[in-house]
Amino acid sequence: MIQFLSVAFRNMKTVGTICPSSPVLSRALAAPVAEARSPRRVLEVGPGTGPVTREILRLLEPGDRFDIVELSPEFCGDLERNVLVPWRREGQASGVEVELHNAAIQDVGLEEASYDCVVCGLPFNNFDITLVESIMGRMLDVLRPGGELTYFAYMGAKAVKRTISDGAGRDNVDAIERRERNLQLSHAGTRRTVLANFPPAVVRRLRKP
């Protein structure tokens, strides 16, 4: 938690919260992984200190492939020491391929249309719409037809952003909301409210046509 708070306060634009995801939110985000059949290819983008990563690792079986993409070097170090090393030490890594990438998702050489599940923890409401489009487009590109993308946002976040932002900021929030609405319609999207998190969150699931 101390590591998370330290990085969060220095990088609030890209971290977006001061508390890691709760177990309930982690399970909701990883639900498509639990439902998919092995062998699975799973991608996590923006794992932070790894609460959702731990849930995904718990679900993996021999033959699965798991790529983790994290921009923060501090979080990558934390993930390696506190999540991946203990997981390997416990003997759960046999037959499972896991790779941690310290980079932006747009810069990682991932095979297109190859992932069964993409799980994203990035704070889209903190980003410019052009960056949202770039990241979302890349994640959907690497998702196979029929695969699912999950991501979340905090309840009321857009309303707060509109209140504290200037005209350009409000326009950006509205553009993100329109993009999300269009994705929901074109990708058989669903929403689930998770109250057992601080703050409460809404998890969105998109299925690639």
N, C-alpha and C positions, 0 to 999 in steps of 0.2 A: 504493500500500500504506500509506503514512504517513497519508493521508486516511482510509482504511478503518479503520486501527487507532485513530486519534483518535476517530472517531465510535463505533466498536465499544465502546471502553472506557467511553465516557460513556453509552451506550445499550444495554447488554448484554441487557436484557429484550426489546428489539425487533429488535436486530441478530442476536444469538444465536451469533456465532462471531467469531474474530479473524483468520480467513483467508478470502479470497474463494473462490468455487467454482472447482475445477480445470477444465481444458478437457474432460476426460472427463465430469465431472458436468454441465457446461454442455450438452454434446451430448446427454446422456441426457434432460435436462429439456426440451430443444428438439426432441426426436425427433418429437413429433406435428406440429410446424410443418413439419419436413422432409418428412413423409409426406403432409400435406394438399395439395390442389391449389389453385392460384391461380384467382381472387382469394380471398385469405384475410383474415380478421379475427383478429388476434392480440392478446391482452392479457397483459402481464407485471405481476405484483404483487410489490412488495418486491425490486427489482433490486439494491439496494445500490450498489456502484460500477460494476456493469454487465458482469461476465463472461458472464452468460447473455444479456444484451441484445446484446452483440457477436455472439454466435452466431446469435441470431434475426435481427439485421440482415443478416448474411451470407446468410441464406436467403430474404430477401424479394425479390419481383419486382414489376414495374409492375402496379398495380391492387390491391395489398395495402394493408391498414390495420393499423397497430401503435400501440396505446395502452400507455403505461408509467405505472404508478401507484406513487409513492414518497412516504412520509410525511416523511422527513428532508430539510429544506432543504439541508443540506450535501451529501447524496448527490445530490440533484437538480442542484445546481450542478456537481458532479463529472461526472455523467452528461452534462450539456449540453456542458461544456468538453472532456472527454476522450473521449467516445464519439460523441455526435451531431454535433458540429461537424466532427470529422475524417471521419466517415462521409459527411456532406453534401459536404465539400470534395473527397472522392475521386470525386464524381460518381455515387454509387450511389443517391442519393435520388430520381432521376427517376421519376415515376409512382408513388411510394410515399408514403403519408400516414402521418406519425408525429407523435404528440402526447405530451408529458410532462406528467403531472398531479401536482402537489405536494399530496397529500391522502391521507386514508384511503380505502380502496377503498369503504367504505360510503357515503362522501360524494360520490363522483364520479358524475355523471349519465350512465351508460352504458346503451345500449339492451339490453333483456333479450332473451335467446335469440338473440343475434346473432353471437357469437364462435365461430370454429372451434376455437381453441386458447387455453387459459388456462395460463400458467406462473407458479408461485408460489414465492418464495424466503423466505417468512416462517417464523420459528421457532415453530411451533405449540406445541411442548413447553414454551415459556416463557410461554405465555398461559393465562389463565383459560378454562375450558371454554365459558363464555358468549360470550367474544370469538371463540374458535375457531368456534363455531356461527355467529356473525354473519358472519364473514369467509368461511367455507366456503359458507354459504348464498348470500351475494351472488355469489361466483364461479360457483357452479353456476347461479344465476338468469340470468346473462348468457351462459352457454354455450348454444349451439344444440343441439337434439337430434342426437345422433351426434358432437358435439364432444368434445374431450378436455381434461381438467385434469391437469397434472403438478405434483407438489410433492415435497419430500424431508425427511428427518430423519436425524440422525446416528446411526450404529449405537451401541447401548448408552445412548443419551441418556435413555430412559425409566427404565432400571435405575439410572442415576446419580441422576436426579431423585427416585426413590423412596427411595434411600439417604439423601439429604441433606435430604429434606422432612419436615415434621410430618404428622400424620394428614390434615389438610385438603389438604395438598399432594399426598400420595399418592392421595387420593381424586380429585383433579383429574387427575392423570396417568392413572389408571384410566379416568376418564370420557372423556378424549381417545382412549385406546386403543380403548374400546368404539365411539366414534363413527367412528374410522378403519376398524375392522373391519366395521361396518355399511355404510359407504360402499363398501368393497371388494366386499361381497356384492351391493349394489344397483346398482353401476355397473360391473360386469364388470371389477373392478380387477385390476391386475397390479403386481408388485414387481420391482425390479432392484437388486441390490447393486453399488455402485460403490466398489471398493477404492482406486482411484487418485484419492483426495481426502484432505485432512486436515481433520477426521477422515473415515474412510470413511463412506459414506452409503447410505441406501436411498431409491430413487426410486419413487414410487407414481404410477400412471396410472389415471385414472377416466374412463370413457366415459359421457356423459349418455344415458339411455334415450330 
